[in-house]
Amino acid sequence: MNSSIQSVILATGSYIPSVTVPNEAFADHRFFNPDGSPFPQNQASILEKFQSISGISERRYAQPHEQASDLGYLAAANALQDSGIDPESLDYLIVAHNFGDVASGTNRVNQVPSLASRIKAMLQIKNPDCVAYDLAFGCPGWLEGVIQANYYIRSGDARRCLVIGTETLSRVVDAYDRDSMLFGDGSGAVLLEGQVSQGGIIAHCSQTHALEYVDLLSMNHSYAPDRSGDQDIYLKMNGRKLYEFALNHVPQAMKAALDKAGLPLSAISKVLIHQANEKMDMAILQRLFKLCGLDTPSPELMPMTISWLGNSSVATVPTLLDLILKGKLEGHRFNPGDKVIFASVGAGMNINALVYQF
């Protein structure tokens, strides 16, 4: 391994769909419990409680003609344009997602050919040595793609890697499940390059807690009793247990990455965490500070986009990163020398964290 070469962020890109869906759009929805019984609270109470816990007031949905590969292409093109490099010089094109392309009006998953191959073709990259492949790792998929790209670069196998996270969760959720309000669509991308640098990726931690927790996020039938014969399956989660899992395991993984980097938490300028649930993310940060023996963190340490973008799975972290780097998230910026920690948790159950220096 060439220790003088570091994996550095050369450029970023994102695509935020144009369809804005406020919480009020769910005012006429009928929600049911897992056993098919109607939810007892009135709709106004449900929406109020949802926003107070999740922090979400609106989310973005893809337009009917857009699929996940389209969103991913737009984010990738944005990053490549900003970088000024020749796309033919890419060694790897890694696309993180969970459901492939899902056409509007269906929830049928289409993953052949791979989204990575589709996006490579859309970008008109001819070079066969640009290896394009998909990565399914739950919501932490984009960050895991960055970790894999770092290995390629540090080993000398690659110079440039493009890592994309793209998802259209709005097409795989159950409209009769309150959790459907959590999710949105979007895409984000990062271009990594091997450089002789004092910055770049410093350390990471990845984990899979499958034995006890594999079913916390899964696909299952609609909660609506009149759709019991429906063969379609939808994204489902055990919210309470997932919350407990995240609090018990994510801060530990973040501390493990910091320990590998040889850095105290006090050296971190920003925490870029998967935008899953505002209350949960704040609790994770507070638990991390407690774990490291520090006082309660300042809210400015952890920028958030969930209030207006919702949870777009693999797209949340790269979109957040892109918005900050381009000065589009008020009150947040990165300065040379700043050290940040990325973290995510999702289906599998998978966790990862990564320490980076600008």
Secondary structure as the mmCIF struct_conf table of DSSP 4:
data_model
#
loop_
_struct_conf.conf_type_id
_struct_conf.id
_struct_conf.beg_label_comp_id
_struct_conf.beg_label_asym_id
_struct_conf.beg_label_seq_id
_struct_conf.end_label_comp_id
_struct_conf.end_label_asym_id
_struct_conf.end_label_seq_id
TURN_TY1_P TURN_TY1_P1 SER A 3 SER A 4
STRN STRN1 ILE A 5 TYR A 15
BEND BEND1 SER A 18 SER A 18
STRN STRN2 VAL A 19 PRO A 22
HELX_RH_3T_P HELX_RH_3T_P1 ASN A 23 PHE A 26
TURN_TY1_P TURN_TY1_P2 ALA A 27 ASP A 28
STRN STRN3 PHE A 32 PHE A 32
TURN_TY1_P TURN_TY1_P3 PRO A 34 ASP A 35
BEND BEND2 GLY A 36 GLY A 36
HELX_LH_PP_P HELX_LH_PP_P1 SER A 37 SER A 37
STRN STRN4 PRO A 38 PRO A 38
HELX_LH_PP_P HELX_LH_PP_P2 PHE A 39 PHE A 39
BEND BEND3 PRO A 40 GLN A 41
HELX_RH_AL_P HELX_RH_AL_P1 GLN A 43 SER A 54
BEND BEND4 SER A 57 SER A 57
STRN STRN5 GLU A 58 TYR A 61
TURN_TY1_P TURN_TY1_P4 PRO A 64 HIS A 65
HELX_RH_AL_P HELX_RH_AL_P2 ALA A 68 SER A 83
TURN_TY1_P TURN_TY1_P5 GLY A 84 GLY A 84
HELX_RH_3T_P HELX_RH_3T_P2 PRO A 87 SER A 89
BEND BEND5 ASP A 91 ASP A 91
STRN STRN6 TYR A 92 ALA A 96
BEND BEND6 ASN A 98 PHE A 99
STRN STRN7 GLY A 100 ASP A 101
TURN_TY1_P TURN_TY1_P6 SER A 104 GLY A 105
STRN STRN8 ASN A 110 ASN A 110
BEND BEND7 VAL A 112 PRO A 113
HELX_RH_AL_P HELX_RH_AL_P3 LEU A 115 MET A 122
TURN_TY1_P TURN_TY1_P7 LEU A 123 GLN A 124
TURN_TY1_P TURN_TY1_P8 PRO A 128 ASP A 129
BEND BEND8 CYS A 130 CYS A 130
STRN STRN9 VAL A 131 LEU A 135
BEND BEND9 GLY A 138 GLY A 138
TURN_TY1_P TURN_TY1_P9 CYS A 139 PRO A 140
HELX_RH_AL_P HELX_RH_AL_P4 GLY A 141 SER A 155
TURN_TY1_P TURN_TY1_P10 GLY A 156 GLY A 156
BEND BEND10 ASP A 157 ASP A 157
BEND BEND11 ARG A 159 ARG A 159
STRN STRN10 ARG A 160 THR A 168
HELX_RH_3T_P HELX_RH_3T_P3 LEU A 169 ARG A 171
BEND BEND12 VAL A 172 VAL A 172
STRN STRN11 VAL A 173 VAL A 173
TURN_TY1_P TURN_TY1_P11 ALA A 175 TYR A 176
BEND BEND13 ASP A 177 ASP A 177
HELX_RH_3T_P HELX_RH_3T_P4 ARG A 178 LEU A 182
STRN STRN12 PHE A 183 PHE A 183
STRN STRN13 ASP A 185 VAL A 196
BEND BEND14 GLN A 198 GLN A 198
STRN STRN14 GLY A 200 THR A 208
HELX_RH_AL_P HELX_RH_AL_P5 ALA A 210 TYR A 213
TURN_TY1_P TURN_TY1_P12 VAL A 214 ASP A 215
BEND BEND15 LEU A 216 LEU A 216
STRN STRN15 LEU A 217 ASN A 220
BEND BEND16 TYR A 223 TYR A 223
HELX_RH_3T_P HELX_RH_3T_P5 PRO A 225 ARG A 227
TURN_TY1_P TURN_TY1_P13 SER A 228 GLY A 229
STRN STRN16 TYR A 234 MET A 237
HELX_RH_AL_P HELX_RH_AL_P6 GLY A 239 ALA A 261
TURN_TY1_P TURN_TY1_P14 GLY A 262 GLY A 262
HELX_RH_3T_P HELX_RH_3T_P6 LEU A 265 ALA A 267
STRN STRN17 ILE A 268 ILE A 273
BEND BEND17 ALA A 276 ALA A 276
HELX_RH_AL_P HELX_RH_AL_P7 GLU A 278 LEU A 291
TURN_TY1_P TURN_TY1_P15 CYS A 292 GLY A 293
HELX_LH_PP_P HELX_LH_PP_P3 THR A 296 SER A 298
HELX_RH_3T_P HELX_RH_3T_P7 PRO A 299 LEU A 301
BEND BEND18 MET A 302 MET A 302
HELX_RH_AL_P HELX_RH_AL_P8 ILE A 306 LEU A 309
STRN STRN18 ASN A 311 ASN A 311
HELX_RH_3T_P HELX_RH_3T_P8 SER A 313 ALA A 315
HELX_RH_AL_P HELX_RH_AL_P9 THR A 316 LEU A 325
TURN_TY1_P TURN_TY1_P16 LYS A 326 GLY A 327
BEND BEND19 LEU A 329 LEU A 329
TURN_TY1_P TURN_TY1_P17 GLU A 330 GLY A 331
TURN_TY1_P TURN_TY1_P18 PRO A 336 GLY A 337
STRN STRN19 LYS A 339 GLY A 346
TURN_TY1_P TURN_TY1_P19 ALA A 347 MET A 349
STRN STRN20 ASN A 350 GLN A 357
#
